[in-house]
């Protein structure tokens, strides 16, 4: 696994960034495509649901794991 790379997102009109490993970023993008959702909208939903106990990057990683896309080698 590679080191995290900083990625820019727009959440509810506000720019922010998250640092994610390439594998998690690609899995997150794939989930967004499969759900027919823009990645920024999906990230905003995750951000709204995460509360204050974890950072956005951690919440995205957990979201990816919960969607079991880490098992798909495509």
C-alpha positions in Angstrom: 0.0 0.0 0.0 1.2 3.5 -0.9 1.5 6.5 1.3 -1.7 8.7 1.5 -2.1 11.4 -1.2 -3.9 14.7 -0.5 -7.1 14.9 -2.6 -9.4 18.0 -2.9 -13.1 17.7 -2.5 -16.0 20.2 -2.4 -18.5 19.5 0.4 -21.6 21.6 0.5 -19.8 24.4 -1.5 -16.7 24.4 0.7 -13.3 23.1 -0.5 -11.5 20.6 1.7 -8.9 17.9 1.3 -8.4 14.4 2.5 -5.3 12.3 2.5 -6.1 8.8 1.3 -4.0 5.9 0.0 -4.5 5.4 -3.8 -6.2 2.0 -3.2 -8.9 3.6 -0.9 -9.3 6.5 -3.3 -9.9 4.3 -6.3 -12.3 2.1 -4.3 -14.2 5.2 -3.2 -14.4 6.4 -6.8 -15.7 3.1 -8.0 -18.4 3.0 -5.3 -19.5 6.5 -6.3 -19.8 5.4 -10.0 -21.6 2.2 -9.1 -24.1 4.3 -7.0 -24.4 6.9 -9.7 -23.4 9.6 -7.4 -20.9 12.4 -7.8 -17.9 11.8 -5.5 -18.3 15.2 -3.8 -21.9 14.4 -2.9 -21.0 11.0 -1.5 -18.2 12.5 0.5 -20.5 15.2 1.8 -23.0 12.5 3.0 -20.2 10.6 4.7 -18.9 13.9 6.3 -22.4 14.7 7.6 -22.8 11.2 9.1 -19.4 10.8 10.7 -19.9 13.1 13.7 -16.9 14.4 15.5 -15.3 11.1 16.6 -13.3 10.6 13.4 -11.8 12.5 10.6 -13.2 12.5 7.0 -10.4 10.3 5.6 -11.0 7.7 8.3 -14.7 7.9 7.7 -14.2 7.3 3.9 -11.9 4.3 4.6 -14.6 2.8 6.9 -17.2 3.5 4.3 -15.1 1.7 1.6 -14.6 -1.3 4.0 -18.3 -1.5 4.8 -19.1 -1.6 1.1 -16.8 -4.6 0.7 -15.2 -3.2 -2.4 -11.8 -4.2 -1.0 -12.6 -7.7 -2.0 -13.0 -6.8 -5.6 -9.8 -6.9 -7.6 -11.1 -5.2 -10.7 
